[in-house]
Amino acid sequence: MSGEKRILDLLLSGVSEGVFPGGVLLVSCGRTVAFFEAVGNSGLVPAPRPMTRQTRFDLASLTKPLATALATLCLVSHGMVGLDDTLAKLLSSAIVPEDKREISLRQLLSHCSGLPAWKPYYLSVSTLPQIARKAKIRRQILEEPLVHPPATNTLYSDLGFIVVEWLLEEISGQDLYHFTRENLFGCLLCATPEFIPLGEKRESDHDQFADTEYCPWRGRILSGEVQDENAYALGGVAGHAGLFGTAQEIQCVLDCILDTIAGRNTSVPWSREHLTEFLRPTRLHPSSTWALGFDTPASLDSSAGRHFSARTIGHLGFTGTSFWLDLEREISVILLTNRVHPSRDNEKIKEFRPLLHDAVMEQFA
């Protein structure tokens, strides 16, 4: 059996064994597409809709590296903020509690701030007008007790990235939606992922999207509408979730990263020096695998499998999305699925991801 047939068979088994209704896998080697296939269905209710290579996915937490971290990188590259600037410096010191005053932007980006992982803020703000929700959630985060003192442990935190979004807004004078459109993705000269603020999706666009879960809180199957409840409460645009995109649009961003590192691209809105810093593991705590907004493969039981080099960055998304980019070999693997459709209780993808990544790297590395 050829390696490519093995990979395709694995994808098809993911559908037949209920790992996900459908998926798209794009593998690029040296910026050349080596494998690009869509399998299964983008939706099941009320009737199956075939997945295509152009299907748009709710990228979930891929928002953190691809939008929020890269937006921060732009500001750092232009000298508008420093990674070790603290909340006390970047926000009005009068509103920052004593235990959070010394939390730095670097700690927030590397999940070492001590903030809790998640809280159901959407429940407490659902009766407020949309315009008041963001300020309320931000106040609630500042009031949360820290799980541990800053930089003493690692805890993956959506809350930390909601705060990063807040900082970006204060520094740039633009919300994340407009900043990324105008100063990040708008500068990359290719099709890129994008946010979809609530109300901007047209009903005629429905078939472009992979459906996600049936949301009991909203009482409907979600399609082209952010799955994350807190991001929904924030208007569909948030520092931790809300980005939508195709595999090719993610590939555009990853290619720009590779070109910058190799010195092939000088038109990007960030500096090579600062990009290198963002992609390097911070080691703020011995247990951490985090770079700045990007993850790196764990030494054992990584979702990336066994074959990526030590110079690899990536991230997972709750909806069933992921990317891994081997900076040394210039190999990217983008796997987009709708594994939460119709229920988030399906967690079979945890075992599937490393098997697929091993098969891909054994074929192309």
RASUL-V326923 format. One record per pair of residues at least 12 apart in sequence whose C-alpha atoms are under 8 Angstrom apart, sorted by the first residue. I is the first residue (numbers start at 1). J is the second residue. D is the distance in whole Angstrom. If there is no record, write none. Layout:
i = <I I>
j = <J J>
d = <D D>
//
This chain:
i = <3 3 3 3 4 4 6 7 7 7 8 10 11 11 11 12 12 14 15 15 18 19 19 19 19 19 19 20 20 20 20 20 20 21 21 21 21 21 21 21 21 21 22 22 22 22 22 22 22 22 22 23 23 23 23 23 23 23 23 23 23 24 24 24 24 24 24 24 24 24 24 24 24 25 25 25 25 25 25 25 26 26 26 26 26 26 27 27 27 27 27 28 28 28 28 29 29 29 29 29 30 30 30 31 31 31 36 37 38 38 38 39 39 42 42 42 42 42 43 43 43 44 44 49 51 53 53 54 54 54 54 55 55 55 55 56 56 56 56 56 56 57 57 57 57 57 57 57 57 57 57 58 58 58 58 58 58 58 58 58 58 58 59 59 59 59 59 59 59 59 59 60 60 60 60 60 60 60 60 60 60 60 60 61 61 61 61 61 61 62 62 62 62 62 62 62 63 63 63 63 63 64 64 64 64 64 64 65 65 65 65 66 67 67 67 68 68 68 68 68 68 68 69 69 69 69 70 71 71 71 71 71 72 73 73 73 73 74 74 74 74 74 75 76 77 77 77 77 78 80 81 82 83 83 83 84 84 84 85 85 86 86 86 86 86 87 87 87 87 87 87 88 88 88 90 90 90 91 91 96 97 97 99 99 100 102 103 105 106 107 107 107 108 108 108 108 109 109 109 109 109 109 110 110 110 110 110 110 111 111 111 111 111 111 112 112 112 112 112 112 112 112 112 113 113 113 113 113 114 114 114 114 114 114 114 114 114 114 115 115 115 115 115 115 115 115 115 116 116 116 116 116 116 116 117 117 117 117 117 118 118 118 119 120 120 121 121 122 122 122 122 125 125 126 130 130 130 133 133 134 138 138 138 141 151 151 152 153 153 153 154 154 154 158 159 161 161 162 162 162 163 164 165 165 176 176 176 177 177 181 183 184 187 187 187 188 188 188 188 188 188 190 190 191 191 191 192 192 192 192 192 193 193 193 193 193 193 194 194 194 195 195 195 195 195 196 196 196 196 196 196 196 197 197 197 198 198 198 198 201 201 206 206 209 209 210 210 210 211 211 211 211 211 212 212 212 212 212 212 212 212 213 213 213 213 213 213 214 214 214 215 221 224 226 226 227 228 228 247 247 247 250 251 251 254 254 256 257 258 258 260 261 261 277 278 278 278 278 279 279 279 279 280 281 281 291 294 294 294 295 295 295 296 296 296 296 296 297 297 297 297 302 303 303 303 303 303 304 304 304 304 304 305 305 305 305 305 305 306 306 307 307 307 308 308 309 309 309 309 311 311 311 312 312 312 312 312 313 313 313 319 319 319 319 319 320 320 320 320 320 320 321 321 321 321 321 322 322 322 323 329 331 333>
j = <359 360 362 363 35 363 359 356 359 360 37 356 23 39 356 39 40 352 39 40 348 339 346 347 348 349 352 337 338 339 340 341 349 40 41 42 43 44 337 338 339 341 38 39 40 41 42 51 337 338 339 38 39 40 41 42 51 335 336 337 338 36 37 38 39 51 52 53 247 334 335 336 337 37 38 247 333 334 335 336 247 248 332 333 334 335 331 332 333 334 360 330 331 332 333 329 330 331 332 364 329 330 331 255 330 331 53 53 51 52 53 51 52 55 209 210 211 338 210 211 341 341 342 207 210 246 247 208 246 247 248 208 209 210 246 208 209 210 244 245 246 209 210 211 224 244 245 246 336 337 338 210 212 224 225 226 227 242 243 244 245 319 241 242 243 244 245 317 319 321 336 226 227 228 240 241 242 243 244 317 318 319 321 240 241 315 316 317 318 241 243 315 316 317 321 322 239 240 241 242 243 161 239 240 241 293 294 292 293 294 315 253 180 239 243 161 164 165 176 239 240 293 109 292 293 294 184 168 179 180 183 184 168 270 274 275 278 183 184 269 270 271 172 274 269 270 271 274 270 171 171 105 104 105 106 104 105 106 104 105 101 102 103 104 105 100 101 102 103 104 105 100 101 102 167 170 171 167 170 142 142 143 146 149 142 150 150 164 292 150 151 284 160 161 163 164 160 161 164 291 292 293 282 290 291 292 293 294 154 155 156 157 160 290 150 151 152 153 154 155 156 284 285 149 150 151 154 160 146 147 148 149 150 151 152 153 154 155 144 145 146 147 148 155 157 159 160 144 145 146 147 155 157 159 155 156 157 158 159 157 158 159 159 229 230 137 230 229 230 232 233 137 233 233 233 234 235 233 234 234 162 163 166 159 284 285 285 285 287 288 285 287 288 240 240 239 240 238 239 240 239 239 238 239 237 238 239 195 237 194 269 269 267 268 269 252 253 256 267 268 269 249 252 248 249 252 245 249 250 252 253 243 244 245 246 249 250 243 244 245 236 237 242 243 244 224 225 236 237 242 243 244 235 236 237 225 232 235 236 224 225 223 224 223 224 223 224 338 223 224 338 341 342 227 319 338 339 340 341 342 343 227 340 341 342 343 344 341 342 343 227 342 244 241 242 319 241 242 334 335 336 334 332 334 325 332 268 275 327 330 272 275 276 292 291 292 293 294 291 292 294 313 292 295 296 313 313 314 315 313 314 315 311 312 313 314 315 310 312 313 314 354 350 351 353 354 357 324 353 354 357 358 353 354 355 356 357 358 354 358 358 361 362 326 361 326 327 328 329 326 327 328 324 325 326 327 328 325 326 327 337 338 339 340 344 336 337 338 339 340 349 334 335 336 337 338 334 335 336 335 365 365 357>
d = <7 8 8 5 8 7 7 7 6 7 8 7 8 7 8 6 7 7 8 6 8 6 7 8 5 6 8 6 6 4 7 7 8 6 5 7 7 8 8 6 7 7 7 5 4 5 6 6 6 6 8 6 5 6 8 8 7 7 5 4 7 7 6 4 6 8 7 6 7 8 6 5 6 6 7 7 7 6 5 7 6 8 8 6 5 7 7 6 5 6 8 8 6 5 7 8 6 5 7 7 8 5 6 6 7 8 8 7 6 5 5 6 7 7 7 4 6 7 6 5 7 8 8 8 8 8 7 7 6 8 8 5 6 6 6 6 5 6 6 5 5 6 5 8 8 5 5 6 7 8 8 7 8 7 8 6 7 7 6 5 7 7 7 7 6 5 7 6 7 6 8 8 8 7 8 5 6 7 8 5 6 6 8 6 5 8 7 5 7 7 7 6 6 6 8 7 7 6 5 7 5 7 6 5 7 6 8 8 5 5 7 8 7 8 8 8 7 7 8 6 8 8 7 7 5 8 7 8 8 7 8 6 7 6 7 7 7 8 7 6 5 8 8 7 8 5 5 6 8 7 7 8 7 5 5 5 6 6 5 6 7 5 5 4 6 7 5 6 6 6 8 8 5 7 7 8 8 7 8 7 7 7 8 8 8 8 6 7 7 7 7 8 5 7 8 7 7 7 8 8 5 5 7 5 6 5 6 8 6 6 5 6 7 7 6 5 7 6 5 6 8 7 8 7 5 6 8 7 5 5 5 6 5 7 8 7 7 7 7 8 5 6 8 8 7 7 6 8 8 7 6 7 6 7 6 6 4 6 6 6 6 6 8 8 7 6 6 6 5 8 5 8 7 7 8 7 7 7 6 6 8 7 8 7 6 6 6 6 7 8 7 7 6 5 8 5 5 6 5 6 8 7 7 5 7 7 8 6 7 8 7 6 8 6 6 8 8 7 8 6 8 8 6 8 5 7 7 4 6 6 7 6 6 4 7 6 6 5 5 6 7 6 6 5 6 8 8 6 7 7 7 7 6 5 6 7 8 6 5 7 8 7 7 6 6 6 8 6 4 7 7 6 8 7 7 6 8 5 4 6 8 7 5 4 4 5 6 7 5 6 8 7 8 8 6 8 7 8 6 8 7 8 8 8 7 8 7 8 7 7 6 8 7 8 6 5 7 8 5 6 7 7 7 8 7 8 6 6 6 6 5 5 8 6 5 6 8 8 7 7 8 7 7 8 6 5 8 7 7 5 6 8 7 4 7 8 6 5 8 6 6 6 8 6 7 6 8 7 8 6 6 6 7 5 4 6 7 5 7 8 7 6 6 6 8 6 5 6 5 7 7 8 6 4 6 8 6 5 6 6 7 7 8>
//
